[in-house]
Amino acid sequence: MKRKKFRARIWYVALVCLLVLAVIGCSQSASPVAQGGTQPESGGEPKLGGTITIGLSAEPDTLDIHKTNMSASEVVTRLIGGALLSMDPETKEVKPYLAESYSISDDQKTWTFKIRSGITFHDGTSLTAASFKATYERAMAPETASPGAGPLLGVIESISAPDEKTLILQLKEPSAPLLSYLIQPNVTQPLSMAAIEQYGKEYGRNPVGVGPWKFESWKTGESITLVRNEAYKWAEPFAKVQGPPMPDKLVIKFIKDAQTTIAALESGSIDIASISAKEAKEYRSNGKFEVLEATKLGVNFIQMNLENEILQDLRVRQALNMALNKKAIIQADQQGEGESAFGPLPRKMFGYDPAVETYGYPFNVEEAKKLLEDAGWKTGAGGIREKDGKPLSLQLLTAMNSQGIPLIQSMLKDIGVEIKVQNAELGSVLDLSAKGQFDLNVLGYTDLDPDILYLFMHSSQIGGLNHSHIQNPQLDALLEKSRTVVDPVQRQQIFMEIQKIAVEQAYWIPYSEEKTFLAVNKRVHGVKLDAMYGIMLGESWMNQ
């Protein structure tokens, strides 16, 4: 159970440390910055035709949503599919999408959806309730061994489709997070069973969805090409354009090196790509580009391994929190483009408690030193503190290659803590952390629902993402309750309590909410960037 759940959402944590380099779905565009991550209207009337070329820093492993946990795959599959529900980026209201309506029973265990009529897959087959039933059952089947989609649907006891329009999900127990899964086309979009039967094991190289873009070709090591779905007339309810996309094609080029990406932008061989905060500052004054920006739905943080005797002392954990100048770290990592984090949830996520900014740990070097003194750690040789003849020395495990890491190391040395940095690939960091072979680690996450804290903090997830080995019965009970209480007011209150415990016990050192940036050539219009949906091309067009 523990490992299964951990693997189920590892793709969220694969966004964890590398998101700034990962996908276009979390980037922005050049000069000047438009409010809300939207390009300013310019360039005349929208025109049909043209090819938009996007730079992606990794090549997908497969485009079968039930077989992948890669964020690069998510970028493409989101474009070719749709979901039962959608969330309005402005109002955050959940609305029917491929479903025309839905209802939830009083006991919260029976979810009934009415599927829209007239929707077809790219291969011409009709979308019905049976399409969703077969898709979800495939995702949940043990033989599929889905690392992402399947376990997210594990709360479903049974699925029925009594007629073409009616889909019924019978749950094992009420589930508040399920709603957030059903708005994500990259994990719960319906698949064409005819295409799966036709292509078999090669389906991942020949995906068929219901979205605005159809798969055309995949040149290994080079690019994926999508073409306009001429039949598309069922966009999300919030979309201004309800018909097919304006451009003829999308070409997604795989460019792993950041400098090569910049060169491709400058030469015009790609139109859109993620850029760093430093590059964003430069591109804002570049008349050839627009820069879009969005703040990720997540936080960057340091986990502390409570199996380490040093870190079992709350005063030490509190001191480490107070030693970090978060604004300085954000300046080093993101040119000051970001927000300080004081708790485990970001400001724009449901469940966030603004009070955390008052009870979270402020930057206070003198108070941090006092806490260590009270804990028995006295200044020794070279300024490193000692206790019972042992130095206050900790290992920091990280996959991040950033200016913030040596700064963190220096800040902790200022209070007498020696930090030995161990760099590793993300996969190794996660593996070593799951095994408890670390003192401190630097991670981050992006997610749509505060249920992510269950994976990081519930005792059942030790051996998974609960690297800190948190075992707090009160916290466990609240995390469990948060999953079954559907009423938003009650659920908000539960997460306020969860945040208070997590901060008071100083299990993490949360330090930033990071921004992402996307550079967009001015010949492309109507591109948007949203913290939840990533790059949005529904209103895009080319001025050729």
Buried (B, 14 or more C-beta within 10 A) or exposed (E): EBEEBBBBBBBBBBBBBBBBBBBBBBBBBBBEBBEEBBBEEEBEEBBEEBBBBBBBBBBBEBBBBBBBBBBBBBBBBBBBBBBBBBBEBEEEEBBBBBBEEBEBEEEBBBBBBBBBEEBBBBEEBBBBBBBBBBBBBBBBEEEBEBBBBBBBBBBBEEBEBEEBBBBBBBBEEBBBBBBBBBBBBBBBBBBBBBBBEEBEEEBBBBBBBBBBBBBEEBEEEEBBBBBBBEBBEBBBEBBEBEBBBBBEBBBBBBBEEBEEBBEBBBEEEBBBBBBBBEBBBBBBEBEBBBBBBBBBBBBBBBBBBBBBEBBEBBBBBBBBBBBBBBBBBBBBBBBEBBBBBBBBBBBBBBBBBEBBEEBBBEBBBEBBBBBBBEBEBEBBEEEBBBBEEEBBBBBBBBBBEBEBBEBBBEBBBEBBBBBEBBEBEBEEBBEBBBEBBBBBBBBBBBBBBBBBBBBBBBBBBBBBBBBBBBEBEEBBEBBBBBBBBBEEEEBBBBBBBBBBBBBEBBBBBBBBBBBBBBBBBBBBBBBBBBBBBBBBBBBBBBBE
